[in-house]
Each structure stands twice: as C-alpha cells, then as structure tokens.
Amino acid sequence: MKRRQLLRYGGLGCSIALAGCFGGAPGSGETSTEGASETPSVNETTFSVTQRQSGSQTSSATVAFDGDQVVVEGTIWGSDGCKTADLTDVTYDSSVDELHISVGTKDKPDAGDVCTQAIMEINYRATATFENGLPGTVSVSHDTGDGQSPVTTATR
C-alpha cells in the first residue's frame, strides 16, 4: 500500500518539479532571442571642413551609404570670413530607424577681431560609423543662425 502511494504521489511530484524545465513551449511566456537582430547604433562620428571660400548662401548635402558608414558631404554658408562649419548634433532614433545629422556654423577658433564681410561657402564631410547595420533613413539639416532648416533626406 505504501509503495502505491509513493508511486502515485512521487510521480506527481516529479511532474511538478520538471514543469518549468522544458520552457519555450507555446504559451509558456518565454520568447526566443535566437536569430533576433540587434538594432543599429552609432559607433563613431567624424567631421571635417574640406574647403572654405567666399561665395553665396549655398546650403546643400548628399548622403551615401558605404559599408558600415553613412557619409554626408555638404556645403553650408557662413555670414563672414570668421565662420566655419561645426557638427552640432548626431542622433539615431531606433523607433523610426532614422539618423539625423545637424551642421551649424561657429567662429573659427583662430579668428581675430577683423573678419571679411564676404559670405563663406564651407564644404564639409561628416561620417557616422554604425554597428549592427545602417539606418533606413538619414536626414540632414543646417543652422546658419536662423534655426534648423532641412537640407536633404535619403532612404536606403
């Protein structure tokens, strides 16, 4: 009699003890991360001014997707000869898969007290190196002192 009770209740106890060991069954509340991709993230950014010359109020940019990088080459204008370009913001929003790059102007660090009064066209190159893929959309804006203005949007 005791052997039958042991088998009856012992088998039930083993079933309860092993119930959580075989997770992943439908409805178990567990989700598999196998094969799930990570979202892209900005690993590094670089910015350089490639040329400065007197010119006109030009505001343009092109976007290229190159390997693990987004490359933006553009022209922003400065109000006088003491201005240069500056990378003011790089933000990746994973919820909409969009990289936003903002370029502005600032006084050159070595600018003296006297500046030419000519409008400056300032060419620049900005790169954002990504990990886990590239963004689907890249938007570029410029701020020459009047607030942000959209320049271009590119989609992969």
Buried (B, 14 or more C-beta within 10 A) or exposed (E): EEEEEEEEEEEEEEEEEEEEEEEEEEEEEEEEEEEEEEEBEBEEBEBEBEEBEEBEEBBBBEBEBEEBBBBBBBBBBBBBBBBBBBBBEBEBEEEEBBBBBBBBBEEBEEBEEEBEEBBBBBBBBBBBBBEEBBBBBBBBBBBBEEEBEEBBBBEE
